[in-house]
Amino acid sequence: MAAKKTVKQDEAVPQEIEKSAKSSSVKKAAKAETVKKTAKTTKTAKASAGTTTKKKAPAKKSATKTTRSQKFSQYDGKTLVVVESPAKAKTLEKILGTRYKVLASVGHVRDLPKGRLAIDVEHDFEPEYIQVRGKADLIKTLKGASAASERTLLASDPDREGEAIAWHLASLLDIDTQQQCRIRMHEITEHGVRSAISEPDMINMELVEAQQARRVLDRLVGYELSPLLWYKVQRGLSAGRVQSVALRIVCEREEEIERFIPEEYWLMDVDANSLDKKRSYKLRVEKYKNKPLTINNEEEALKIEGEIRAGRLTVDDFSTKESKKQPSPPFKTSTLQQEASRRCGFAPKRTMRIAQALYEGIEIPGRGPTGLITYMRTDSLRLAPEALESSRAFIANSFGRNYLPDKPNEYMPKGKAQDAHEAIRATDAMLTPESIKDYLTPEQYRLYELIWSRFIASQMRDAVVARTNLVCSSADYQMKQSGVVATFDGWGRVYPLGIKDITMEPAVKGEELAIEKIVKEQKFTQPLPRYTEAGLVKALEEKGIGRPSTYATIIDTLSLRGYVDRGEEDKKLIPTKLGRLVNNFLVRYFSSIVNEGFTATMEKELDQIESGEIEWKKLMADFWKGFKPVVDEVSAHGESMRPEPELIGEKCPECGHELIVKRGRFGEFIACTGYPECKYTRKIVKTTGIKCPKCGQGELIRRKTTKGKMKGRFFYGCERYPDCDYVSWKKPGKEGAAEEEAQVVEPNDTDM
């Protein structure tokens, strides 16, 4: 199983931070007592040590040394390669052969400790790194293997986070950072791996400092704001430099929706025929005396209908114009997440998990373990020369030269991109999705097909689209019908063009058409929709907030903290009461920091550290100078904004106290206000408001199957289960629910 690399984004204060303050005195006392006991034991041991003990000591040391030597003898004379993921390690060992040994660090080996700030704000913001808890044995193995090996190469992922991991590894393994010990693999194929091995480089300290600056900045913000939320709002909350801005964006959209006042308008279509009845058209009324027309109410619609009928409907113009539709560029991280959500229904986090597996390698018969896509955390749109060559050869052989442009298509990203990476593409154009479908899981196949087809399409010839417009008029009212047809599919041969062919029979300028009927439809303006996860990713990117590698983590954090809920059916992000309360507090007191402009500017400055334009410690000092006084002021004088208890109007069936809505790690639930004396709880069950058609007493509830072949599928069942076993796979309607045929679902297939 592939190891998951956690990208640090926004610090949150864990519960240990509260515990550490309470137990500090106890720990000091315990430590002092331990020192005393150790000294006493040592003294006693020295006094009682005999001749036998002295003779045995060297033998024991020698045995230990021999055992260690034997343990790591397999690394003698070999080159050790250290990667992040165990899955990648297995793939590389098969590619590199017996002269190499590959071990995985399983992500970071050193990090900032939990429970305290661990940043020396008085001395140039020096971070205090410690070994990651639980990795002592792994680190010992890495040290022993590195010491025994002839050479050690650090092959963590080719991004800021990976560069920082390589730097930490170099420190632990006593590797000189000025040596050429760093290799960067953008694709896990034989060519990509051997090319990286043959061109080792030094650790890029500017990249390391860029990552370290983000880590320190996020720690300063998170570990200062989060305790403030604990004391002023509610225990267990967190805030973060990017997380809190993302929450503000979601909350402000919700406020827009609530303030929105729908306005009535009407649409009017004229169904018309040619006089010989051989051609028909559907015309939308759009203008009056060549000015845009808005029909506000039914009275206006009826008046306009009468005037159009009283006039003479004639053709003003019929034209067809061809235009070229260029292919979309290959994917970068954000666009992959958005398109995978739209076309596959994958959340950003799921998309990145699947992409990681495709990058690290899949076993393909005849090829062995093969990385199918290039590195998936990138904002570059560049394609390597060999990728362009292979894709053009595939296009010419598979579709013909008329689908191949005269020269490769090139794409430029908006703003600054880490051009050391490529765009996300298939590592081998010849490995079509269908040819390897049997070796992929269904979700891997769907994502690979998306990446492969976008990559190939990006290097194909433009599609040609013919757009037809028919313009007619009657009594000073202009109406229009449009058609579109792809006359040459071009890149649409492998990737959806995004158009639906609408053909239209030609009409002659000046000819009269007969009105068949006029259709009027009442409409109301709609507010902007809530953000989906993919929509929020797009918004963050457009506003310059966060980095591609952190979008999925940011959104997941908002959900885990209980700040947003995902709509069960439409997957829209809905801010919770708690999320809105936290946002109100942060906006009230920290609006200068929790805002799009500040965060976007900070992102640019953090990027400048990477290019050597800004010194990271100076940036930290400038930020801290303005941030810390505000935190202190709010801590001393800011008003508390405690959430009001949400009573449900029921008494506890066990003790008689009021019941309230609470939120835990798995969402909201109902609990007794008599806690901890009374521990009564129950789930919150949201009904559809539709009576059960079988028993007529309970209401239908949306549930999810948890076992069997249909695991994960939603169904609708009676809230009175098991007394009533009515279920239906179809979504019930207010009128149609009663017509559904009742089915019985085995209890062990559901979570009723």
C-alpha positions, 0 to 999 in steps of 0.5 A: 500500500502506498504511503500517503505523504502529508503536506503540512498546511496551516497549524492547529493546536492539538490537545497536548498543548493544554496538557503540557502546561498542567503537567510541566511541574510534575515532569520537572519533579519526575525528571529530578527524581530520575536523575537522582536514581540514575546517579545512585545506581551508577555509583553502586554499580561502580563500587560493586563491579568485579573483575568478571564484569570488566572482562565481559564489557568489551566482549559485549560491545564487540558482539553488538558491533558484529551483529550490526555489521552482519545486519547491514552487510547486504548494503556493503558496496551498494548505492542506497536510495531513500524515497518517501513511499514504500510502494515507490521503493518496491518499484525502484528496486525492480527497475534499478537491479542488484547494485542498488538498495531502496528504503522508504522514509515514509514521509517526514523523519523530522518535524516540529513537536506537537503541543508547543510552538517550538519556534524561537521567536527571539532568535531569528525564528529558529525552528526546533526539529525533533525526530518524528514519533514512532520512527526511531527504529526506521531511522536506526535502519536508515542510519545503519544502511547509509553507513554501510552503503558505498553511497546514499542518494536522497530521492524524496518527491520533487517538490518543496516538501520533498526537498525539505525531507531530503534536507532532514534526511541528510542531517540525520544520516550525516550527509554533506548537503554540498555533495551531489546526493539529491535526485529528483524523479518526475516519472517512475519509469526505467528511463525517468529513474535511470536519467535521475540516477545519472544526474545527481544534484545538491540539495536546493537550499532555497527550496528548503527555506521556502518550505521551512518559511511556510511551515514556520509561518503556518505554525505561528498563525495556527499556534497563536490563533487556535488557543485564542479560539479555545478561550474565546469561542469553544474548546478544540477549535483551530485556525490557520493561515490558508484554512481560515481564508478558505472558510471565509470564502465559503461563509461569504458565499452563504451570506450572499445566498441568504441576502439574495432576493429573487426577481421575476422574469419571463422567457418567450420562445416563438415556434415558427415554420416555413410557409411550405411546412418543411422547415421549423425553428424555435426562436428566443425573443431577445431584443426590442428595437435593437436593445436587450429586452427583459420581460419582468412579469406576465402582463408584459409577456402577454402584451409582447405576445400580442404585438408579435402575433399582430406583426409579420415574422420575417427572416433578417439574417441567416449566417454560418461561420466557422471557427477553430476550437483549441484543445485544453492544456494538459493537466496541472494539480488544480485542473486535474482535481476540478475535472476529476470531480466533474467527470468522475465524481472524485473529491480532491483528496481521492483524486490525489490518492489515486494519482499517487498510486499511478505515479508510484507504479503499477505492475504491468505484465511484460514491463514490470512495475511502471509509473503511469503518470508524471508527478501529480503536484505541479502547476506547470503546463510544460511537456518534455521533448520526449513526451511531445515526440511520443504523443505526436508519433501516437497521433500520426499512427492512430488517427492520421497526419490530418490530426497532427498540428505542424508543430507541437502545441505549447501552453503557458500557465498564468502567473508563476509556476514551478517549471522544474516539473512537467504537466501531469501526463501519461509517461508513455503515450502508447500505453492506452487506457484500454490496453492496461485496463485489466491491471488497474482498479476501476478508479485508477482506470477512470483517472488514468483515462482522463489524464491520458486523453487530456495529454494526447488531446493537448497535442492534436489539431484544433477542432473546427466548429460551424456556428449558425445564427438565424435572426428574425423580427416582428413588430420591432421585436428581434428573436434568434436561434443558434446552431452549432456543428463540429465540422472537424472533430480534431482533438475531440476525437479523444476528449470531449469538445464540450459542445452538443451538435444542434443542426438548423435548416437554412433560411432565406433572408427576407422570407416570411415564417408562420408562427406556430405557437408562442411559449411563455415561461416564468422564471426567477433569478437564482443566487450564486451556487454554493461551492463544490470542493472542485469549485473551491479549489478553482476559487483558491487558485484564481485568488492566489491562495494556497498551493496546488499540493495543499488544496485537498488538505485545506478542504479536508481540514474544514470538514474534519473541524466541523466548519463545513458540511458536504451536502449528501446529494449535491456535495456542496460545501455548507458552512455549519453554525460553528464554522460561521461563528469561528469565521465571525470571530476571526473576521471581527478581530483579524480581518487584516490577516484572514483575507484574500489580499493578504494571503495572496500577497504572502503566497507571492512573498513565500514564492520569492524566498524560493527564487532567492529574492527575499530572506525568509527570516526577515519575512517572518520578523515583519509578519510577527511584528504586526501579528503578535500585538493583535493577538495579545490585544484580543486575548486581553480585551476581545469579547467571547463569542460562545456558541448558544446551546441548540435545544431540541425541545425534548427531555432526556428519556433517562434523566429528564434534562434537556436534550441539545445538539452537539458535534463530535468527530463524526458529526452532529448528534443529540446529547443530554445536558446532564452530562457527565452524570447522564451519558445519553446520546443518539444520532440525528436522523434527517427525514425527507418529510415524506410519509412511508407508503407502507406503514403510513406512520413513519417518514422516509430517511436517506441511508447508506448500505454498509455491507454487501455488493451494494456497499456505499449506495444510498437508499430510502427507508422508513424511520420505524425500521425494524418495525417497518421494512419498507425501502426504495432505491429511488429518490422519493418524490412528494407525490411519487413516493407512494407509488414506489414498490416496497422492497425488503433489504436484509438488515446486515446490508444496511446501517438502519 
